[in-house]
Amino acid sequence: MNFALSQEQEAVRKMVRTFVDKEIMPYIQEWDAQGHFERGILKRLAELELMGVCIPERYGGSGMDYNTLAIVCDELERGDTAFRTAVSVHTGLNSMTLLQWGNEFQKEKYLIPQARGEKIGAFGLTEPGAGSDVAAMVTTAVKDGDSYILNGSKTWISLCDVADHFLIFAYTDKSKKHKGISCFIVERTFPGVTTKAIKGKLGIRAGNTGEVFLEDVRVPAENLLGEEGEGFKIAMSALDNGRFTVAAGACGLINASLEASLKYCHERETFGKKIGQHQLVQQMIAKMVAGLETSRLLVYRAGWMKNQGLRNTRETSLAKWFACDQAFNAANDAIQIHGAYGYSNEYPVERYLRNSKAPVIYEGTREIHTIMQAEYALGYRQDKPLRRMLPAWPFEESTQVEDLKEIL
């Protein structure tokens, strides 16, 4: 086992951390308070070649490994969950799914511009009545000549007002239940596609989240991803990638909570000494450290399996469940350490707590992952290789350290 990051990975971490410190940290409190999604951040990430960090170079990406994607998400969420979410959805849920399931025509038309950051991708699975219960969806796709007609709606869709392309899941045969779900690449410009942002969110206020409405949307048959009836498998494999990025981002939120708490511990005094000298405060700091280190190990194990081209549903589920719970606990303890000041937006920790709640719910609730881990242990659940697996790393070519852009 080698637990050391490569020279390339260390360079990426430094680059993203510097980017976050310069271009997110000074403005995020204001963006969060205003509910403003700063689209310019996506443009800058594209300029740094990070919107397709783990997509092969032949498809417009940087050709780096899957754990480098984890590092990018870790550092972005240290700035704010909104921007890690953007990469999770664009890269993890959409682009990596196109890489795994798309044909060459679809990769040329959609994956390459997404990997370059010229176009933005989103993911449409959740519906008002279908979250964890995917089979409860009501969106339909009816074959009509060389097209499909889609009708329905999706909700809680990140980047809903920003994305150029959506992966939309719909029933092509309701009688087959989850085996009758198919996946389609839907362009925003297709007639009948409209979106609407959701306001009043508890957290991730600096992110764009909303609804996608589909009214008699004609989608070319060539935009069917995979085969008819493979939509459920495609969705679950996409979630393996999305959950991986969410788990990695949770590490960044733990780290942000820890950094803020350490800083405050060295500034604040009570009962004649720095609060960091109080044992119960030290206990909270120690839990953050343990949560961060353990979560990163789980994430990197899942990333290693992705690099080997191995099925990693179980490992990714455990990483997502554990890391997101640890992030919520770390943010909660950070507020406790800050005392009354932690309850105010004068300090960032109240934003961390608000942001930490959504990842415990989306991409598989805490309860769903609990059941999954128990069923794996009991032998009720077993994974088999999919018809199309995510390609192993290294790809044919890989970006070298000296090619990474400088931002200082």
N, C-alpha and C positions, 0 to 999 in steps of 0.2 A: 504494500500500500504506500502511496505517495500523497501526503496531505498538503504539499506545497503548491501554491499557485505558480503557473508558468510565468515567464518574463512577459509574455504577451498579455496574460490575464492581469498581472500587476499594473501594466501600462494602461489597460482599459479602465481598471478601477480608479487609478489616479486621474485619468482624463475625465471620467464621469463625475467623480467627486468634485473636481475643480469646476466643472460645468455647473453642477448643482449649487455650489457655494457662490458662484458669480451670477448665475442667471435665474435661479429659482428662489433661493433663501431670502434675498433682499425684498422680494415682492410677494411672497406666497401668503403672508398674513392678509394683505390687502386683497389679493385675488380671491382668497377663501371668504373673506367678509362680504365681498361683492358678488360672490357666486359666478366669478368670471373664469372661463376657460381660455388660457393664453395659447392660441394656435401657433404662435411663433416658436414655441418650444419644440413642437413637432418638426418644424422647418429646420431648426438648429440641430436636432437629433439626426435628421436626414443628412445634413451637411457633414456631420461627424460619422456618417455611415453606420448608424446604430439602429435604424429602423428595420434592417435586415441582417442583424449581427450574426445570426446562425443560419442564414440562408446561403447556399453555395454561390460562389462568384458567377457561375454560368447563368444564374437566375437573378443577378443584380445585387446579391448580398455580399457580406464581408467574409463569409466562409469560415467564421470562427466556431468554436465548439459550443455545446449547449450550456456548459457551466459558465461560459463567458456571458451568455444571455442572463444567467442567474445573477452574475455580478452587476450587470447593468441595471437589472430590476432592483437589486439590493440598494444600490447607491441612489437610484432615482427616488425610491420611496423614503429614503432618508430626507429628501427634500420635501416631497409630498406624494401621497397615495395617488393623486389624480394623474400624475405623469407616468408612474409605474403602470397604472391601469391602462393608459393609452398604449404603452408598449405591449402589455399583456394581451390586449384585445387585438391590436393590429398585427403583432408578430406571432404571439403564442396561439391565439384562437383562430386567426384567419390565415396568415401567410404560411405557417407551419402545416396547417391543414391542407392548403393548396399544394405544398411541397409533397405531402404524403399521398394525397388522393387525386390530385389533378393530372390530366393528360398534358401532353406537350403544348397543345394549342392553348389550353387554359393557363398554363404556366407562363407562356410567352405573353399572353394578352393581359393577365391580371397579376401574376406573382412578381414578374420583373419590375413593373412600375411601383408596386408596393414595397418591394425590398429596397428600392432606391429612395423610397419616401416621396415619390412623385404623386402617388395615390395612397389613400388611407383606407384600410379595411376594417370591417366590424363583423359582429357575430350575432345572429338572431335566432335564439332557441327559446328563451323564456317567454311565456305568455301570461296574461292576467290570471288564467286558471290553470297554468301548467308551469311549475317551477321544478321541484325535485321529481314530481310525477310527470316525466316528459311525455308519456303516452297520452296524457290528458289534453294535449294541444289540439286546437281546432282549425288551424291554418291548413288550407287545402291547395293542391296543385293538380289541375285537370289537364290531361293531354289534349291538344287541339292542333292537329297537323304536325308541323315541325316546331311547335311551341308548347309551352305549358302556361295555363292561366292560374295565377296565384291570388288567393283571397284570404285575408286574416289580419292579425296584428301581433306585434311583439312588444314586450315592455322591459324596462330596466336594461336597455341596450346602451352600453357605453359607446361614445363617439357617434351617437345617432345623428346629430346635426353636422358632423364633420366628415364622416366616412363617404368615400366615393363608391365603395363596393361592400355588399353585405353577403354573408353566407346565411341563407334563410332555409329553415327546416319546415317541411310541410308534408301532409299526408298525400300520397298518391294512391293509397289503398287503405282506407280506414278499417276495413274488415280484418286486416292482418295485424292490427295494433302496432306495436313498435317496429315490427318487421315491414310495415307499410309506409314508413317515413323515408323521405328522400331529401337531398340537399341541393340547393340551387345557388348559383352566383348571380346576385341581383344588383344591377347598377342603379345608383340614385336617379339617374336621368331617365330610367324607364317610366313611361306614363303610368300613373296610378300609385307611385311611391311617394309618401309624405312622412314627415317626422315632426315630433314635438318634444321639447325638453321637459323634464320633470323638475319642478321647483320644490323648495322646502325640505331638502334632504338633511338628515342629521349630520352626515359627514361627507367627505369627498366633494365639498362644495365647489372646489376649483376645477372639478371635472364635468364633462358634458355627458349627461345620462338622460334617456328618454324613451319615447315610443316610436315604433315604425309601423305605418299603416299600409296595407297592400290591398288595393281595390282594382280588380280585374287587370292585374299586372301581367303583361305578356312577356314571358322569358323564353329565349331561344332554347331549343332542346340541347344544343351544344353547351349550354351553361349548366346542365345537370352534372353535379360533381359525383364521381363514382357511378354506381348503377342504381336504378330504381330499387328502393327497399333497403339500401345501405346507409340511409341517413342516420339511424340510431348508432350504428358502429362508428360512423364518421364523427358524430357528435361526442361520443364517449372518448374516442382517441384525441379529439380536439381538446377535451377537458383535461386529459393527461398533460397536455402542453400548457394550457391555461393555468391549471392548478400548480404546476411547477413554477411558473412565474409569480403567482400569488404567494406561494411559500417563500420564494426568494425575496420578494418585496417585504414580506412580514419581518424578515431578518433586518431589513433596513429600518423598519419602524421601531423594532426593539433597540437597534443601535442608536437611533435618534433619541429615544426615551432615555437611554443610558447616558448619552453624551450631555443631554440637557440636565439630567439629575446630578451627574458628576460636577458639572459647572456650578450648579446651585449649591451643592454640598460644600464647595470650597468658598462660597460667598456668604452664606447665611450662618449666623451664630445664634445659639440658644443656650441658656444656662451656662454661659461663660465659655463655650467652645463651639467649634465648627460642627454643624449638624452631621457631617460625615463621620464624626467620632462617636455618635450614638449608635449602639449596637443594633437597634431595631431598624434604623435607617440603613446600616450596613447590610442587614439581612435582605432588604428590598433590592439593594444594589447587587448583592451576590446572586439573587434570583434572576435578575436581568442578564448578568454575565452567563450564568448556566443556560438560560433559555436561548440566548444568542448563539453560543457555541454549539449547543445540541441541535438547534434548528438548522444551522449552516451545514453541519455534518449530514443531516437527513437530506437536505436539498442537494448537496454535492454528490451523495450516493445516487439519488435519482438521476442527476445529470450525467454521472458516469455511465449508468445503464442506458441512457439515451445515446450517449456517445458510442456505445457498443452495439446499438441497434436492437436492444432488448426491450421486451414489453415491461413497463414499469408502473402499471396502474396501482398496484398495492403500495409500492414504495413512495410514489408521488402523493397518494392519498394520505399516507401517514405524515409525510413532510408538511403537507398543506394543513392538515388538522392540527398538528402539534405547533407549528410555527405561528399560525394565526391565533391560537389560544394564548401562546406566550406573548405575542405582540399586544393583545388586549390586556393581559395581566401587567406587562411592563408599562404600558401607557397609564393604567390605573394607579400603579405604584408611583409613577412619576408625578402624578397630580398629588398623591399623598405626601410625597417628599417636599413638594413645593408649597404644601399647605394651602392657605387661602389664595395665594398668588396663582396656584395651579388652576384655580377655578376661573381665572381671568385670561382673556386673550392677550394680555400683556406678555405672557410667556406662551411658547408653542405647545406645551404639553396637553392643554385642553383640546387642541386640534388633533393631536395624536390619538387621544382617546376616542373622539368622534369618528376619526377615520378608521380606527382599528375594528369597529363593529361590523362594517359591511363585509369584510373578507371572512368573518366567521359564518356568514350566511351564504354569500354567493359562491358559485362553482362547487356546490356540494356543501350543505350545512354541516355544522359540527356533528349533528345527529346522524346524518347520512354517512359520514366518514367513520363514526363510531361503529355503526352497523357493518360497514364494509370490512373494517379491521377484524371484528369479531367473526364474521363469516369466513374470511380467509383463514383465521386461526382454527376454526371449527371444521374446515374442509368443505363448507357449503358453497364457496365461491372459488373458482379457478380460472386463470387467464390462459387463453390460447393465442398464438401469433395471428395477427390480422392478415387479411389478403394483401394489404399494402402496409408496410411498416415505414416509420420515419427513417430516412437514410442514416446510416452510421457515420460518425466522424473519425478521421478526417475525410473531407470531400476531395474532389480531384485537385483543387487548389486551395490555398489558405493565405489570407492576408498576413503579412509579416509585421513585426513590431515597428520596424523603421517606416512603414507606410502609414501608421496611425497619425491622425491629424493632431497638431499642437493647438491648444486653445489658450495658452498663457500669453 
